[in-house]
Amino acid sequence: MFYITVELVFKSYMPKKLEKGMFFLNPQENPVWVLDRNIHPDEKEQFLIDHGAPVEPYLVLIDDNGEQEIIATPNQIGWWDDGPDYDELRDVDIKDFNGIIDLYEGKVDVQLETEPEDNDFVKQHILMAEGKVVMSVASDWEFDSDEVEDLIDKSGFYEWDDDSEG
């Protein structure tokens, strides 16, 4: 199987309504949190002042020249592969997003159907399962093992080693 390491980024937007399930960024504690209730229209302005605008996740490939290619839009981000010991994919959740940010500085692997040539657009090679990309832990990530235990406890996210040949 082929993978490409990309970056998880969050872009803000201004909705007409603030609804349960929207994502927001918080630099303290868990960086991404989910709105747990609908916000009344009369409270919207103060809520945005206090918490900022909601955000949506994107997967972006940044090349050597700093050029960005959007690999997946919010509606295409959906599957998580927990590794070779698991048979099924699962829905990506908030713990996954926070783990990617906390443990891997926003880096995540996306599965590819085929290996791209040097001048190919990577997006043409992405494995799409039911219209969604399949993500997993960034395979080539190195971190300080003393620091990672605290981050794993904080985020509820964990890593796996893929010893298979790709």
C-alpha positions as a Markdown table, in Angstrom:
| # | Residue | x | y | z |
|---|---|---|---|---|
| 1 | Met | 0.0 | 0.0 | 0.0 |
| 2 | Phe | 1.2 | 3.5 | -0.8 |
| 3 | Tyr | 1.0 | 6.5 | 1.5 |
| 4 | Ile | 1.7 | 10.2 | 1.3 |
| 5 | Thr | 2.2 | 12.4 | 4.4 |
| 6 | Val | 0.1 | 15.6 | 4.3 |
| 7 | Glu | -0.9 | 18.3 | 6.8 |
| 8 | Leu | -4.2 | 18.6 | 8.6 |
| 9 | Val | -5.2 | 22.3 | 8.6 |
| 10 | Phe | -8.3 | 24.0 | 9.8 |
| 11 | Lys | -9.8 | 27.0 | 7.9 |
| 12 | Ser | -12.3 | 29.3 | 9.5 |
| 13 | Tyr | -15.6 | 30.2 | 7.9 |
| 14 | Met | -18.6 | 32.4 | 8.8 |
| 15 | Pro | -21.9 | 30.4 | 9.0 |
| 16 | Lys | -25.3 | 31.9 | 9.1 |
| 17 | Lys | -26.1 | 29.8 | 12.3 |
| 18 | Leu | -23.9 | 28.3 | 15.0 |
| 19 | Glu | -25.1 | 24.7 | 15.2 |
| 20 | Lys | -24.2 | 21.7 | 17.3 |
| 21 | Gly | -21.4 | 19.6 | 15.8 |
| 22 | Met | -19.3 | 22.6 | 14.5 |
| 23 | Phe | -15.6 | 22.5 | 15.2 |
| 24 | Phe | -13.7 | 25.3 | 16.9 |
| 25 | Leu | -10.0 | 25.8 | 17.8 |
| 26 | Asn | -8.7 | 26.3 | 21.3 |
| 27 | Pro | -5.0 | 26.8 | 21.7 |
| 28 | Gln | -5.2 | 25.6 | 25.3 |
| 29 | Glu | -5.9 | 22.0 | 26.3 |
| 30 | Asn | -7.4 | 20.0 | 23.3 |
| 31 | Pro | -6.9 | 22.2 | 20.3 |
| 32 | Val | -10.1 | 21.2 | 18.5 |
| 33 | Trp | -13.5 | 21.1 | 20.3 |
| 34 | Val | -17.0 | 20.5 | 19.1 |
| 35 | Leu | -20.0 | 22.7 | 19.8 |
| 36 | Asp | -22.4 | 20.8 | 22.0 |
| 37 | Arg | -25.5 | 22.8 | 21.4 |
| 38 | Asn | -27.1 | 25.2 | 18.9 |
| 39 | Ile | -26.4 | 28.9 | 19.7 |
| 40 | His | -29.4 | 31.2 | 19.7 |
| 41 | Pro | -29.1 | 33.9 | 17.0 |
| 42 | Asp | -29.1 | 36.6 | 19.7 |
| 43 | Glu | -26.0 | 35.0 | 21.3 |
| 44 | Lys | -24.1 | 34.5 | 18.0 |
| 45 | Glu | -22.1 | 37.7 | 18.0 |
| 46 | Gln | -20.9 | 37.3 | 21.6 |
| 47 | Phe | -20.1 | 33.6 | 21.1 |
| 48 | Leu | -17.9 | 34.5 | 18.1 |
| 49 | Ile | -16.1 | 37.2 | 20.0 |
| 50 | Asp | -15.5 | 34.7 | 22.9 |
| 51 | His | -14.6 | 31.6 | 20.8 |
| 52 | Gly | -13.8 | 32.8 | 17.3 |
| 53 | Ala | -15.3 | 31.5 | 14.1 |
| 54 | Pro | -15.9 | 27.8 | 13.5 |
| 55 | Val | -13.3 | 25.8 | 11.5 |
| 56 | Glu | -13.4 | 23.0 | 9.0 |
| 57 | Pro | -10.6 | 20.4 | 8.4 |
| 58 | Tyr | -8.6 | 20.1 | 5.2 |
| 59 | Leu | -5.8 | 17.9 | 4.1 |
| 60 | Val | -3.1 | 19.8 | 2.3 |
| 61 | Leu | 0.1 | 18.7 | 0.5 |
| 62 | Ile | 2.9 | 21.3 | 0.6 |
| 63 | Asp | 5.6 | 20.8 | -2.0 |
| 64 | Asp | 9.3 | 21.9 | -1.8 |
| 65 | Asn | 8.4 | 25.3 | -3.3 |
| 66 | Gly | 5.8 | 26.0 | -0.6 |
| 67 | Glu | 2.9 | 25.5 | -3.0 |
| 68 | Gln | -0.2 | 23.9 | -1.5 |
| 69 | Glu | -2.5 | 21.3 | -3.0 |
| 70 | Ile | -5.7 | 20.5 | -1.3 |
| 71 | Ile | -5.8 | 16.8 | -1.0 |
| 72 | Ala | -9.2 | 16.5 | 0.8 |
| 73 | Thr | -12.0 | 18.9 | 1.7 |
| 74 | Pro | -14.1 | 18.6 | 4.8 |
| 75 | Asn | -16.7 | 16.3 | 3.3 |
| 76 | Gln | -13.9 | 14.0 | 2.0 |
| 77 | Ile | -12.3 | 13.5 | 5.4 |
| 78 | Gly | -13.9 | 10.5 | 7.0 |
| 79 | Trp | -12.0 | 7.2 | 7.5 |
| 80 | Trp | -9.3 | 6.3 | 10.0 |
| 81 | Asp | -7.1 | 3.2 | 9.7 |
| 82 | Asp | -6.0 | 2.0 | 13.2 |
| 83 | Gly | -3.3 | -0.2 | 11.7 |
| 84 | Pro | -2.5 | -3.7 | 10.6 |
| 85 | Asp | -4.1 | -5.3 | 13.7 |
| 86 | Tyr | -7.6 | -4.0 | 12.7 |
| 87 | Asp | -9.8 | -5.2 | 9.9 |
| 88 | Glu | -12.1 | -2.3 | 9.5 |
| 89 | Leu | -11.8 | 1.4 | 9.0 |
| 90 | Arg | -13.6 | 3.7 | 11.4 |
| 91 | Asp | -15.0 | 7.3 | 11.3 |
| 92 | Val | -12.4 | 10.0 | 12.1 |
| 93 | Asp | -13.3 | 11.7 | 15.4 |
| 94 | Ile | -12.3 | 14.6 | 17.5 |
| 95 | Lys | -9.7 | 12.6 | 19.4 |
| 96 | Asp | -8.0 | 11.7 | 16.1 |
| 97 | Phe | -7.8 | 15.4 | 15.1 |
| 98 | Asn | -6.4 | 16.4 | 18.5 |
| 99 | Gly | -3.9 | 13.5 | 18.3 |
| 100 | Ile | -2.7 | 14.5 | 14.9 |
| 101 | Ile | -2.2 | 18.1 | 16.1 |
| 102 | Asp | -0.6 | 17.2 | 19.5 |
| 103 | Leu | 1.5 | 14.2 | 18.6 |
| 104 | Tyr | 2.4 | 14.7 | 15.0 |
| 105 | Glu | 2.3 | 18.5 | 14.6 |
| 106 | Gly | -0.5 | 18.2 | 12.1 |
| 107 | Lys | 1.1 | 15.5 | 9.9 |
| 108 | Val | -1.0 | 12.5 | 8.8 |
| 109 | Asp | -0.7 | 9.8 | 6.2 |
| 110 | Val | -3.3 | 9.4 | 3.4 |
| 111 | Gln | -3.5 | 6.1 | 1.6 |
| 112 | Leu | -3.0 | 6.0 | -2.2 |
| 113 | Glu | -4.3 | 3.5 | -4.7 |
| 114 | Thr | -1.3 | 3.8 | -6.9 |
| 115 | Glu | 2.2 | 5.4 | -6.6 |
| 116 | Pro | 2.4 | 8.8 | -8.3 |
| 117 | Glu | 5.1 | 9.7 | -10.8 |
| 118 | Asp | 7.2 | 12.7 | -10.0 |
| 119 | Asn | 5.1 | 15.1 | -12.0 |
| 120 | Asp | 1.7 | 13.6 | -11.3 |
| 121 | Phe | -1.0 | 15.3 | -9.3 |
| 122 | Val | -1.1 | 13.3 | -6.1 |
| 123 | Lys | -4.9 | 13.8 | -5.8 |
| 124 | Gln | -5.4 | 11.5 | -8.8 |
| 125 | His | -3.9 | 8.6 | -6.8 |
| 126 | Ile | -5.7 | 8.9 | -3.5 |
| 127 | Leu | -7.7 | 5.9 | -2.3 |
| 128 | Met | -11.3 | 7.0 | -1.9 |
| 129 | Ala | -13.5 | 4.7 | 0.1 |
| 130 | Glu | -17.2 | 5.7 | -0.3 |
| 131 | Gly | -16.0 | 9.1 | -1.3 |
| 132 | Lys | -13.7 | 9.7 | 1.7 |
| 133 | Val | -9.9 | 9.5 | 2.1 |
| 134 | Val | -8.4 | 6.9 | 4.4 |
| 135 | Met | -6.0 | 8.5 | 7.0 |
| 136 | Ser | -3.5 | 6.9 | 9.4 |
| 137 | Val | -0.7 | 8.0 | 11.7 |
| 138 | Ala | 2.2 | 9.7 | 9.9 |
| 139 | Ser | 4.5 | 6.7 | 9.2 |
| 140 | Asp | 7.8 | 8.6 | 9.2 |
| 141 | Trp | 7.2 | 10.7 | 12.2 |
| 142 | Glu | 9.9 | 10.8 | 14.9 |
| 143 | Phe | 9.3 | 12.1 | 18.4 |
| 144 | Asp | 10.8 | 12.2 | 21.9 |
| 145 | Ser | 9.4 | 9.1 | 23.7 |
| 146 | Asp | 9.5 | 11.0 | 27.1 |
| 147 | Glu | 7.1 | 13.6 | 25.8 |
| 148 | Val | 4.8 | 11.3 | 23.9 |
| 149 | Glu | 3.3 | 9.5 | 27.0 |
| 150 | Asp | 1.8 | 12.8 | 28.3 |
| 151 | Leu | 0.4 | 13.7 | 24.9 |
| 152 | Ile | -1.1 | 10.2 | 24.4 |
| 153 | Asp | -2.8 | 10.5 | 27.9 |
| 154 | Lys | -4.0 | 14.0 | 27.1 |
| 155 | Ser | -5.4 | 13.3 | 23.6 |
| 156 | Gly | -6.6 | 9.6 | 24.0 |
| 157 | Phe | -4.8 | 9.1 | 20.6 |
| 158 | Tyr | -2.2 | 6.4 | 20.0 |
| 159 | Glu | 0.2 | 5.3 | 17.4 |
| 160 | Trp | 0.9 | 2.1 | 15.6 |
| 161 | Asp | 3.9 | 0.8 | 13.7 |
| 162 | Asp | 3.4 | -0.4 | 10.2 |
| 163 | Asp | 6.1 | -2.9 | 9.5 |
| 164 | Ser | 4.6 | -4.0 | 6.1 |
| 165 | Glu | 6.3 | -3.1 | 2.9 |
| 166 | Gly | 4.5 | -0.5 | 0.8 |
